[in-house]
Amino acid sequence: MGFSGGSEVQLLSKMAAGNGHGEDSPYFDGWKAYDSDPFHLTENPDGVIQMGLAENQLSFDLIQDWMAKHPQASICTLEGLDDFKDVAIFQDYHGLPEFRNAVANFMAKVRGNRVKFDPDRIVMSGGATGAHETVAFCLADPGDAFLVPIPYYPGFDRDLRWRTGVQLLPVHSDSSNNFKITMNAMEEAYAKAAAENIRVKGILITNPSNPLGTILDRATLVDLVAFVNSKHIHLVCDEIYAATVFTQPDFVSVAEVIDEVECNRDLIHIVYSLSKDLGLPGFRVGIVYSYNDAVMRCARKMSSFGLVSTQTQRLVAGLLSDDEFVGRYIFESAERLATRHERFTSGLEQVGIGCLESNSGLFLWMDLHKMLKEQSFESEMELWRVVVNEVKLNVSPGQSFHCAEPGWFRVCFANMDDEVVEIALRRIRTFVAKADLAAKKRRCWQNKLNKLSFKSRIFDDVAMSPRSPMPHSPMLRAQN
Ligand SMILES: Cc1ncc(COP(=O)(O)O)c(C=O)c1O
């Protein structure tokens, strides 16, 4: 018998062989399109511009400056060498006390010091990605579910579900009220789960929202806390964009709300990371902050699977203990995000493209529904392919965020410099202008055709011809 007797499915576990990672989605396809033809200002100026990556690179210079002034913060420098041994052999899963203190203080500062965080509740994980899985593992058994308002970050399908067997059930929201979470929708989703015999263990919210770039108001947070209390389920709040709020209204953390209202704190958990607020996704600093002692203890034991390296902890401790730096960073980063947001939204507005009004995040929720051939997700995909392959911009279609309405696209705006922003906007302008022109030509032809006898036969012939003025691209047809 040869070595290739069994199929892959037999050789591997079902989980390993399945598509739990969710890589087969337009969200990741866009990244692949970028990877195969990445834009470069001089080496590949016609390449795909990456606008599908929620990265905060606008204030990186501030961190680099700090690093240059504090070479001892890293053990990879002569100045840090004295501590090399201590750092290299430390592997306690509680984390360095100075790291936990610094992170707890930073979390408070980002929330305007209106609330305090206990360093002993700071549990490390490999980014928010690891933190979400840890929390899901602690709170739910395979088959149990979390309710998640749509549209939501596509990574949740991987992070919460893949290895835990937990389900995510959508809570409806749409543009009729600017995608606000309503308690009616929450009740409906909860009742639907009950009717299907699915045990709901909690609600997962992202505040500020990815992909919407909006924040939850205090009243909604109070309602959500009341909701989970009444059902005796959990509330998991992903607050990893907390410091990206760049205009009023101010961010309100669930930590503030539970200080103000009666509630069972055992039900409240915060997921945080330094990937967005500080723009350090490569450091993999994720935090589980649970008010529930049992969850905290279990999460801490689990952090062995995704420890933040001691070197990183040390560096982060140094960086975040510098109050002057942190204050300046939070302020400056918000200013720069506001400027970039304004540049982008006004650039889109000039060509008649609207976005959901937002005040946070690293992205815009762009409304292209008028450009769809039909109001369907197939048309959304057609349009998305044109944007990626012809306009050469990798934006993410709303359906990858489980959006209920076709025509919305997430556009990341903080992972590129000003020059690339202008190029991206120029491409959008050219594209919209071409679409407008084609629509005008088409209207003109239609008028002419209407005047001719045998109108319908001629119209069909022309429309089928490869030289037809009827645009074949869905973007062009979409001007109706
Ligand atoms: C809402 C949300 N949660 C979690 C993550 C994952 O973050 P991390 O890089 O810290 O794992 C992301 C990344 O885009 C995100 O947008």
PDBQT file of the ligand as one rigid body, heavy atoms in Angstrom, charges set to zero:
ROOT
HETATM    1  C1  LIG A 501     -13.072  44.830  16.536  1.00  0.00    +0.000 C 
HETATM    2  C2  LIG A 501     -11.776  44.098  16.495  1.00  0.00    +0.000 A 
HETATM    3  N1  LIG A 501     -11.491  43.210  17.462  1.00  0.00    +0.000 NA
HETATM    4  C3  LIG A 501     -10.345  42.510  17.443  1.00  0.00    +0.000 A 
HETATM    5  C4  LIG A 501      -9.403  42.679  16.447  1.00  0.00    +0.000 A 
HETATM    6  C5  LIG A 501      -8.122  41.902  16.481  1.00  0.00    +0.000 C 
HETATM    7  O1  LIG A 501      -7.112  42.688  17.067  1.00  0.00    +0.000 OA
HETATM    8  P1  LIG A 501      -5.673  42.159  17.452  1.00  0.00    +0.000 P 
HETATM    9  O2  LIG A 501      -4.741  42.597  16.377  1.00  0.00    +0.000 OA
HETATM   10  O3  LIG A 501      -5.336  42.841  18.752  1.00  0.00    +0.000 OA
HETATM   11  O4  LIG A 501      -5.731  40.698  17.585  1.00  0.00    +0.000 OA
HETATM   12  C6  LIG A 501      -9.657  43.598  15.412  1.00  0.00    +0.000 A 
HETATM   13  C7  LIG A 501      -8.709  43.786  14.322  1.00  0.00    +0.000 C 
HETATM   14  O5  LIG A 501      -8.957  44.379  13.309  1.00  0.00    +0.000 OA
HETATM   15  C8  LIG A 501     -10.870  44.320  15.450  1.00  0.00    +0.000 A 
HETATM   16  O6  LIG A 501     -11.177  45.228  14.505  1.00  0.00    +0.000 OA
ENDROOT
TORSDOF 0
